């Protein structure tokens, strides 16, 4: 019996030693550094995922020796602020301050008071916010926490700014700048630069701190914030000319291109930036560039809606993975408890086997239940994915319907005017809009939302046009490259619409008018050739070019292609271009 007891004690010591976790394990610090990096870059979902993994590992650590536990809690509360979840952030800060072991970590305690002050500041509760700032100031002074002073003065500056004491707010913001080199977080330095730039009335001080704030964003690879700041703060402070304003917008686009992890905010801001560019080009009279950015604005707006839906799905997936991981940890914990209980109690073999079988049955039932839940959740995810596909198709359908409504309105307007020239001009514009509408109609009818069957598109374009479908019955279409993306198809469709209209307009007396449309591809170079059997181009057509020819040239420039026009037993038009590069999102 004594031998059995001795063996049990040895096994207990071995199991206990094997399960001891140290707060100073390097893996925890690596994960915490990764969290800080993600937060500085604005990648909150990635930071949350790492924090959830970290919490599952450090829950059972001795908190009286583990500062990383409280830093992880602090960053989790900060992420709640990022997503405007004030009550959740407030509860976490209160939990930190209620922990008895927090008194061993004055720095983390001071930061928790500062965070709680911010939570009260956001809901305009002045006295609790002031009280927590005062508590943080006492701890900082007592323990000489210079590394927390930047954060403290930034928060006190924000407090004074919100509650109307602007002179003191500027003083505190300048104090925050004095301790930047010792700041715990780089974002505290960025906030200090920002507060000085918005509170100061000195143009030189505003410019200097704005530049430092921009440099900090770039150094920390927070490129989206850099783009927002470059396109907004500089324009607000400098009030530049339209040309210089566009230079700032182009710089903002450059920083947008550096963003590695896109999110709904990325496309939301991209849509807004494209709108500013469109308005700016309209003011400068550059309508081709304004049209380009109008297309970009619509594209980014649609992608913002799509990626917002995807992010909700990803959030559900992260939550599901966390629940599954927690279930696995619970199961491991139960198995360890079972082993320790079996060693301590020393039940008879028969009783031990009976108890083990009971646990196996319980675990088996739980696994069956979990598998059923997994199947149900997978089905819901599939339904959500199908719903998003249907939504995208519906978007193209509605765009097509809206364009058809515009065409109908233009038709009604043309019939009300007695001016034949105005009516002809309206009809021409209707045909161009109809070519765009046809793109969205084909996207809606197909299962492929990124590329269009160009041969079907051209054939349908000729058949559906009221201006030339009867005159062009002898037309032929030969397409080598079957599929093109939407950004390439729309300009080509407008060009073909213009060419067909011109053929009918200038060869109305010809009985057997026909045209031939071919698209050839060699590697990544495409050649679109349009010919008709009409009278050909008039002499000095380049000097007499009208709106139609100018529109074709503008669209060819958008494609970065080359245009060839000449008479060759009729009109001959050739366009060499490469397919426009589009986003993978």
C-alpha positions in Angstrom: 0.0 0.0 0.0 2.8 2.4 0.9 4.4 1.6 -2.5 1.2 2.5 -4.3 0.9 5.8 -2.3 4.6 6.7 -3.1 4.0 6.1 -6.8 0.9 8.2 -6.8 2.8 11.1 -5.1 5.6 10.9 -7.7 3.1 10.9 -10.5 1.3 13.9 -8.9 4.6 15.9 -8.7 5.4 15.0 -12.3 2.0 16.1 -13.6 2.0 19.3 -11.5 5.5 20.2 -12.7 4.6 19.5 -16.3 1.5 21.8 -16.2 3.2 24.8 -14.6 3.2 27.9 -16.8 5.6 30.8 -16.3 4.4 34.3 -16.8 7.8 35.1 -18.4 7.6 32.6 -21.2 8.9 34.3 -24.3 6.0 33.1 -26.4 3.6 35.4 -24.5 5.8 38.5 -25.1 6.0 37.6 -28.8 2.2 37.4 -29.1 1.9 40.7 -27.2 4.3 42.4 -29.6 2.3 41.1 -32.5 -0.9 42.6 -30.9 0.8 46.0 -30.6 2.0 45.8 -34.2 -1.5 45.0 -35.5 -3.1 47.8 -33.5 -0.6 50.4 -34.7 -1.3 49.3 -38.3 -5.1 49.5 -37.8 -5.6 45.7 -38.2 -8.0 45.3 -35.3 -9.5 41.9 -36.4 -6.0 40.4 -36.5 -5.2 41.9 -33.1 -8.4 40.5 -31.6 -7.6 37.0 -32.9 -4.2 37.0 -31.3 -5.5 38.4 -28.0 -8.2 35.7 -27.8 -5.5 33.0 -28.3 -3.3 34.7 -25.7 -6.1 34.9 -23.1 -6.8 31.2 -23.5 -3.2 30.5 -22.5 -2.6 32.9 -19.6 -6.0 32.5 -17.8 -4.5 30.3 -15.1 -1.3 32.2 -14.5 -0.5 33.8 -11.1 -1.6 37.4 -11.8 0.5 38.8 -8.9 3.6 38.1 -11.0 2.2 38.6 -14.5 2.0 42.2 -15.9 1.3 40.8 -19.5 -2.2 39.7 -18.3 -3.1 43.3 -17.6 -1.5 44.7 -20.7 -3.6 42.2 -22.8 -6.7 43.3 -20.9 -5.8 47.0 -21.6 -5.4 46.4 -25.3 -8.7 44.4 -25.5 -10.4 47.4 -24.0 -8.7 49.7 -26.5 -10.0 47.6 -29.4 -13.5 48.0 -27.9 -13.0 51.8 -28.2 -11.9 51.4 -31.8 -15.3 49.7 -32.5 -17.2 52.3 -30.4 -18.2 49.6 -27.8 -17.9 51.9 -24.8 -19.7 49.9 -22.2 -17.5 46.8 -22.9 -14.3 48.9 -22.6 -15.5 50.5 -19.4 -16.2 47.0 -17.9 -12.7 45.8 -18.7 -11.0 48.8 -17.1 -13.2 48.3 -14.0 -12.2 44.6 -13.9 -8.5 45.5 -14.0 -8.8 48.0 -11.2 -10.8 45.5 -9.1 -8.0 42.8 -9.2 -6.1 42.7 -5.9 -2.9 41.9 -7.7 -3.0 45.1 -9.8 -1.4 47.0 -6.9 1.9 45.2 -7.8 1.8 46.9 -11.3 1.6 50.7 -10.9 2.1 51.3 -14.6 -0.8 49.1 -15.7 -3.0 50.5 -12.9 -2.3 54.1 -14.0 -3.1 53.2 -17.6 -6.4 51.5 -16.5 -7.4 54.7 -14.7 -6.6 56.7 -17.8 -8.6 54.4 -20.0 -11.6 54.6 -17.6 -11.3 58.3 -17.7 -11.6 58.2 -21.5 -14.6 56.0 -21.3 -16.4 58.6 -19.1 -15.2 61.4 -21.3 -16.8 59.8 -24.4 -20.2 59.8 -22.6 -19.7 63.4 -21.4 -19.5 62.4 -17.7 -17.1 65.0 -16.5 -16.6 64.3 -12.7 -15.8 60.5 -13.0 -13.4 61.3 -15.9 -11.6 64.0 -13.9 -11.4 61.7 -10.8 -9.7 58.9 -12.7 -7.3 61.3 -14.3 -6.4 62.6 -10.8 -5.9 59.0 -9.5 -3.6 58.2 -12.5 -1.6 61.4 -11.8 -1.0 60.4 -8.2 0.3 56.9 -9.3 2.6 58.4 -12.0 4.1 60.9 -9.5 4.5 58.4 -6.7 6.3 55.8 -8.9 8.0 58.2 -11.4 6.3 56.5 -14.4 7.8 58.7 -17.1 6.8 56.2 -19.8 3.1 56.9 -19.0 3.3 60.7 -19.0 2.7 61.0 -22.8 -0.5 58.9 -22.5 -1.6 60.9 -19.4 -1.1 64.3 -20.9 -2.7 63.3 -24.2 -5.8 62.1 -22.3 -5.9 65.2 -20.0 -5.5 67.4 -23.1 -8.4 65.6 -24.7 -10.4 66.0 -21.5 -9.9 69.8 -21.3 -10.6 70.1 -25.0 -13.9 68.3 -24.7 -15.0 70.2 -21.6 -14.1 73.6 -23.0 -10.7 74.5 -21.4 -8.8 75.0 -24.7 -5.8 76.9 -23.3 -5.0 74.2 -20.7 -5.7 71.5 -23.4 -2.9 73.1 -25.5 -0.5 73.2 -22.5 -1.1 69.5 -21.8 -0.6 68.5 -25.5 2.7 70.3 -25.5 3.7 68.5 -22.3 2.9 65.2 -23.9 5.4 66.0 -26.7 8.2 66.4 -24.1 7.9 62.7 -23.1 7.4 61.2 -26.6 10.7 59.3 -26.5 9.6 57.3 -23.4 6.0 56.6 -24.6 4.7 53.1 -24.1 2.7 53.1 -27.4 3.6 54.9 -30.7 -0.1 55.8 -31.0 0.3 58.1 -27.9 2.9 60.1 -29.8 0.6 60.3 -32.8 -2.3 61.6 -30.6 0.1 64.2 -29.1 1.0 65.6 -32.6 -2.6 65.6 -33.6 -3.8 67.6 -30.5 -1.1 70.2 -30.8 -1.9 70.7 -34.6 -5.7 71.2 -33.9 -5.3 73.3 -30.8 -2.5 75.6 -31.8 -2.9 78.9 -33.7 0.7 79.1 -34.8 0.9 78.1 -38.5 4.5 76.9 -38.1 3.7 74.7 -35.1 0.7 73.3 -36.9 2.7 72.4 -40.0 5.6 70.9 -37.9 3.3 68.6 -35.8 1.2 67.7 -38.8 4.3 66.5 -40.6 5.5 64.6 -37.5 2.1 62.9 -37.2 2.2 61.9 -40.9 5.8 60.6 -40.5 4.7 58.5 -37.5 1.8 57.0 -39.5 4.2 56.1 -42.3 6.9 54.7 -39.9 4.3 52.4 -38.3 2.9 51.4 -41.7 -0.5 52.9 -40.9 -0.9 54.0 -44.5 -4.6 54.4 -44.5 -4.4 57.1 -41.8 -1.5 58.7 -43.7 -3.7 58.9 -46.8 -6.6 60.4 -44.9 -4.4 62.9 -43.2 -2.6 63.9 -46.4 -5.8 64.5 -48.4 -7.7 66.3 -45.6 -5.5 68.0 -43.0 -3.1 69.5 -45.5 -6.0 70.8 -47.7 -7.8 72.2 -44.6 -4.7 74.1 -43.4 -3.2 75.2 -46.7 -6.3 75.8 -48.9 -4.4 74.9 -52.1 -5.2 75.5 -55.8 -7.1 72.8 -57.7 -3.9 71.7 -59.3 -2.0 71.4 -56.0 -5.1 69.9 -54.4 -5.0 67.1 -57.0 -1.3 66.5 -56.3 -2.3 65.9 -52.6 -5.0 63.6 -53.7 -2.5 61.6 -55.9 -0.2 61.4 -52.9 -3.2 60.0 -50.8 -3.7 57.4 -53.6 -0.1 56.4 -53.3 -0.4 55.7 -49.6 -3.7 53.9 -50.2 -1.7 51.6 -52.5 0.6 50.6 -49.6 -2.1 49.2 -47.4 -1.6 45.5 -47.0 -4.9 44.5 -45.2 -7.9 46.1 -46.8 -11.1 46.5 -44.9 -14.5 48.2 -45.3 -13.0 51.5 -44.1 -10.4 51.3 -46.8 -13.0 51.1 -49.6 -15.2 53.7 -47.9 -12.4 56.2 -47.8 -11.4 55.2 -51.3 -14.9 56.0 -52.5 -14.8 59.4 -50.8 -11.3 60.2 -52.2 -12.5 59.3 -55.7 -15.5 61.6 -55.2 -13.2 64.5 -54.2 -11.0 63.8 -57.3 -14.1 63.7 -59.6 -15.3 67.1 -58.2 -11.8 68.6 -58.5 -11.4 67.5 -62.1 -14.9 68.8 -62.9 -13.9 72.2 -61.5 -10.8 72.1 -63.7 -12.9 71.1 -66.8 -11.1 67.8 -67.2 -14.2 65.7 -67.9 -12.5 62.5 -69.1 -10.6 62.3 -65.8 -13.8 63.2 -63.9 -15.6 60.3 -65.6 -12.7 57.9 -64.7 -13.0 58.8 -61.0 -16.8 58.6 -61.2 -16.3 54.9 -62.2 -13.7 54.4 -59.5 -16.1 56.0 -56.9 -18.9 53.5 -57.9 -16.5 50.6 -57.9 -15.1 51.3 -54.4 -18.6 51.9 -53.0 -19.7 48.5 -54.2 -16.6 46.9 -52.9 -17.1 48.6 -49.5 -20.5 47.0 -49.3 -19.2 43.6 -50.4 -16.2 43.5 -48.0 -18.4 44.7 -45.1 -20.5 41.6 -45.7 -17.4 39.4 -45.9 -16.0 40.9 -42.6 -19.2 39.9 -40.8 -18.8 36.4 -42.1 -15.1 36.4 -41.0 -16.1 37.7 -37.6 -18.5 34.8 -37.2 -15.8 32.4 -38.3 -13.3 33.8 -35.8 -16.0 33.5 -33.0 -16.7 29.9 -34.1 -13.0 29.0 -34.1 -12.6 30.6 -30.6 -15.6 28.5 -29.3 -14.1 25.4 -30.8 -10.7 26.1 -29.3 -12.3 26.8 -25.9 -14.2 23.5 -26.1 -10.9 21.6 -26.9 -9.2 23.3 -23.9 -12.2 22.4 -21.7 -12.0 18.8 -22.8 -8.2 18.7 -22.0 -8.8 20.3 -18.6 -11.5 17.6 -17.9 -9.1 14.8 -18.9 -6.4 16.2 -16.6 -8.8 16.5 -13.7 -9.9 12.9 -14.4 -6.3 11.7 -14.2 -5.5 13.6 -11.1 -8.7 12.5 -9.4 -8.0 8.9 -10.3 -4.5 9.1 -8.8 -5.6 10.9 -5.6 -8.6 8.8 -4.8 -7.1 5.4 -5.7 -10.4 3.8 -6.5 -10.6 0.2 -7.1 -10.0 -1.0 -10.7 -13.6 -1.8 -11.3 -14.9 1.5 -10.0 -12.2 3.4 -11.9 -13.2 1.7 -15.2 -16.9 2.3 -14.6 -16.2 6.0 -13.9 -14.0 6.2 -17.0 -16.7 4.7 -19.2 -19.2 7.2 -17.8 -16.9 10.1 -18.8 -16.4 8.6 -22.2 -20.1 8.4 -22.8 -20.6 12.0 -21.7 -17.7 13.2 -23.9 -19.0 11.2 -26.9 -22.5 12.8 -26.5 -20.9 16.2 -26.2 -18.8 15.6 -29.4 -22.0 14.4 -31.2 -23.8 17.6 -30.1 -20.8 19.8 -31.2 -20.7 18.1 -34.6 -24.3 18.8 -35.1 -23.8 22.4 -34.2 -20.8 22.6 -36.6 -23.0 21.2 -39.4 -25.7 23.8 -38.6 -23.2 26.7 -38.5 -21.6 25.6 -41.8 -25.0 25.5 -43.4 -25.7 29.0 -42.2 -22.3 30.2 -43.6 -23.1 28.7 -46.9 -26.6 30.4 -46.9 -24.9 33.7 -46.1 -22.4 33.2 -49.0 -25.2 32.4 -51.4 -27.1 35.4 -50.2 -24.0 37.6 -50.9 -23.8 36.2 -54.5 -27.4 36.9 -55.0 -27.0 40.4 -53.6 -24.1 41.1 -56.1 -26.2 39.9 -59.0 -29.1 42.1 -57.8 -26.8 45.1 -57.6 -25.9 44.7 -61.3 -29.6 44.2 -62.1 -30.5 47.4 -60.4 -27.7 49.3 -62.0 -29.0 48.0 -65.4 -32.6 49.0 -64.5 -31.5 52.5 -63.4 -29.6 53.0 -66.7 -32.6 51.9 -68.6 -34.7 54.4 -66.7 -32.2 57.1 -67.7 -32.5 56.0 -71.3 -36.3 56.1 -71.1 -36.2 59.6 -69.6 -33.8 60.8 -72.3 -36.2 59.3 -75.0 -39.2 61.1 -73.6 -37.2 64.3 -73.4 -36.0 64.0 -77.0 -39.6 63.5 -78.2 -40.7 66.7 -76.5 -38.1 68.9 -78.3 -38.6 70.1 -81.9 -34.9 70.7 -82.4 -33.7 67.9 -84.6 -30.1 68.4 -83.6 -30.8 68.2 -79.9 -32.9 65.1 -80.5 -30.1 63.4 -82.4 -27.6 64.3 -79.7 -29.9 62.9 -77.0 -30.3 59.7 -79.0 -26.6 59.3 -79.4 -26.1 59.6 -75.6 -28.8 57.1 -75.1 -27.0 54.6 -77.2 -23.8 55.1 -75.2 -25.6 54.6 -71.9 -27.3 51.5 -73.4 -23.9 50.0 -74.1 -23.0 50.4 -70.4 -26.4 49.0 -69.3 -25.7 46.0 -71.5 -22.5 45.2 -69.5 -24.4 45.1 -66.2 -27.2 43.0 -67.8 -24.8 40.4 -69.0 -23.1 40.3 -65.6 -26.5 39.8 -64.0 -27.4 36.9 -66.3 -24.1 35.1 -65.9 -22.5 33.4 -62.9 -19.2 35.3 -63.5 -19.2 38.8 -62.0 -15.7 39.8 -62.9 -15.5 39.1 -66.7 -17.8 39.4 -69.7 -18.2 37.3 -72.9 -17.2 40.0 -75.3 -18.5 38.3 -78.4 -22.0 37.9 -76.9 -21.8 41.5 -75.7 -21.0 42.9 -79.2 -23.6 40.8 -80.9 -26.2 41.8 -78.4 -25.1 45.5 -78.7 -25.8 45.5 -82.4 -29.1 43.6 -82.0 -30.5 45.7 -79.2 -29.7 49.2 -80.6 -32.6 50.9 -82.1 -30.4 53.3 -84.2 -28.6 50.7 -86.3 -29.8 47.2 -85.8 -31.9 47.2 -89.0 -29.2 48.9 -91.2 -26.5 46.6 -90.0 -28.1 43.2 -90.7 -25.1 42.1 -92.8 -22.6 42.8 -90.0 -20.1 40.1 -88.9 -18.4 39.7 -85.5 -15.1 37.7 -85.0 -13.7 37.6 -81.5 -10.6 35.7 -80.6 -10.5 36.7 -76.9 -13.8 35.6 -75.4 -13.7 37.3 -72.0 -12.7 40.8 -70.9 -13.2 42.5 -67.5 -15.8 45.2 -66.9 -13.3 48.1 -66.7 -12.1 47.3 -70.3 -15.5 46.3 -71.8 -17.4 49.5 -70.9 -15.0 51.9 -72.8 -14.9 49.4 -75.8 -18.7 49.2 -75.8 -19.0 53.0 -75.9 -16.4 53.2 -78.7 -18.3 50.6 -80.8 -21.6 52.3 -80.2 -20.1 55.6 -81.5 -18.5 53.9 -84.6 -21.8 52.1 -85.5 -23.8 55.3 -85.1 -21.3 57.2 -87.3 -21.5 54.5 -90.0 -25.3 54.7 -90.1 -25.4 58.5 -89.9 -22.9 59.1 -92.8 -24.0 56.3 -95.0 -27.8 56.5 -94.7 -28.2 56.4 -98.5 -26.3 53.1 -98.9 -28.7 50.1 -99.2 -26.3 47.3 -98.3 -24.5 48.9 -95.4 -22.5 46.4 -93.3 -19.6 46.4 -90.9 -17.1 43.9 -89.6 -15.9 43.8 -86.0 -12.9 41.7 -85.0 -10.9 41.4 -81.8 -7.5 39.6 -81.9 -5.2 38.8 -79.1 -1.4 38.2 -79.1 0.0 37.5 -75.6 -1.4 40.4 -73.5 -1.9 42.8 -76.5 -5.4 43.1 -78.0 -6.4 44.6 -81.4 -10.0 45.7 -82.0 -10.7 46.4 -85.7 -13.9 48.0 -87.0 -14.5 48.4 -90.8 -17.6 49.3 -92.9 -18.3 49.4 -96.6 -19.4 53.1 -96.6 -18.0 56.3 -98.0 -15.0 56.3 -95.7 -13.6 59.3 -93.8 -13.9 62.8 -95.2 -10.8 64.8 -96.1 -9.2 66.6 -93.2 -11.3 64.6 -90.8 -8.8 65.3 -88.0 -9.4 69.1 -88.2 -13.2 68.6 -88.6 -13.5 66.1 -85.8 -16.6 66.4 -83.7 -17.6 65.3 -80.3 -17.9 61.6 -81.4 -14.3 61.3 -82.5 -13.0 63.2 -79.5 -15.0 60.8 -77.2 -13.3 57.9 -79.0 -9.9 59.4 -78.4 -10.6 60.0 -74.7 -11.7 56.4 -74.2 -8.7 55.1 -76.1 -6.5 57.1 -73.8 -8.3 55.7 -70.7 -7.4 52.2 -72.1 -3.8 53.5 -72.7 -4.2 52.3 -76.2 -3.3 53.4 -79.7 -5.9 54.6 -82.3 -5.6 54.3 -86.1 -8.3 55.9 -88.4 -8.2 55.8 -92.2 -10.3 55.2 -95.3 -9.9 51.7 -96.8 -12.8 50.8 -99.0 -14.9 52.4 -96.3 -13.9 53.5 -92.8 -11.2 51.6 -91.0 -10.6 52.0 -87.3 -8.1 49.9 -85.3 -7.4 50.1 -81.5 -4.4 48.4 -79.9 -4.7 48.1 -76.1 -4.0 45.9 -73.0 -6.7 44.8 -70.7 -6.9 47.1 -67.7 -5.6 45.8 -64.4 -8.3 45.5 -61.8 -8.4 44.8 -58.0 -8.6 41.2 -56.9 -11.2 42.1 -54.2 
